[in-house]
């Protein structure tokens, strides 16, 4: 039995320029696979079919969900991964000449 991680490589990145996240999925299998990402906050599903070696990405801004996300990734119709977390950013003064951005990540288990 193939493990989902043997079939697809799924990576999630914080996109600091857009205050969002970017999901990148790569097909590592010898045949085409259908990958779907369900955004549980909006109820929208984004689907892509990937040939061997192909990758696809999708970005989400997190402003409307207060910095939180919850994605269910399905592979050929079977749920295989779920990513959920909240990203909270605050700005605090570091010096009188500048400020620093502090990133807090709270992971729901």
N, C-alpha and C positions, 0 to 999 in steps of 0.2 A: 504494500500500500504506500503510495507516494504521500509524503508530508507536504502540506501547502507551501512551506518554505522551499521545497525542492522544485516547485512549479513556478512560483512567482516570488520576486523580491519586492517587498513593499517597504518604502521609507517615507517618513513624515518629517518635514522640516518646518521650523518657525521662520516666517518671512517677516523680518523686522521692518523692512521698507514699507510694507503694506499692512502691518499689524494683522497678519493672518497666518495660515499654514498652507503648505504645499505638499501634496501627496504624489509620490512618484512610484509607478508600478512597472516592473520589467518582467517579461516572459522568459523563463529559463527552460521551458519545456520544448519537446521536439515537435509539438503541434500547436495549432491555434487555440487560444483560450479566451473565454469571455470573462472580463472582470467588471464588477459593478461596485460602486461606492454609494451607499445610502447615507445621506446626511440626516441624522435623526432629529436635528433641530428644525430643519425646513421640510423634511419628508421627501425631498427630491433625490432621485437616483441618477447617477452619471455612469454610463456604460461605455465600454470600449472593448473591441476585439483586437487581440495582439498576436501577431505572427511570432515565430521563434526569434528571440533576440530583440524584439521591439519593446520600446518603453513609451509610456504616456504619463502626463502629469496633469493635475488639476489643482488650482489654488482657490482658497476661500478666505474672505475677509471675516474677521471675528467680531466686528463692531456690533452687529445686530444680535449676537448671542452672548454679549457681555464677556467676550474673550474665551468662551467655552466651545468645545467641539465634541462630537460623538459620531464616529463613522463606523459602519459595518461594511466590511469588504467581503464580497462573495466571489467565488471562483467556480465558473460553470454552474451557477445556481446554488452552490453550497456555501453557507457562511463559514469563513475561515479565520478572519481577523476582526477585532474590534478595537478601535482607538478612541479613547475618551479622556479629556483633560480640560483644565481651565488655565488660561494664560492671563495673568494680571500684570500690568505694567504700571509703574508709578515713576514720577520724576522727583528727585530730591536734590537739593543744592549740594554740590561738592565744594565749590569755591565761589567766591563772588564773581569770578570771570566765566564760570561755566556750570553745567549740571551734568549729572550722570543718570542713565536710565537703569532701573533695577528690574530684573525679570524674575517673577515668581511663577513656578509651575506647580500646580496642585494636581496630582494624578488620582483619578477615581478608580477604585478597585472593586 
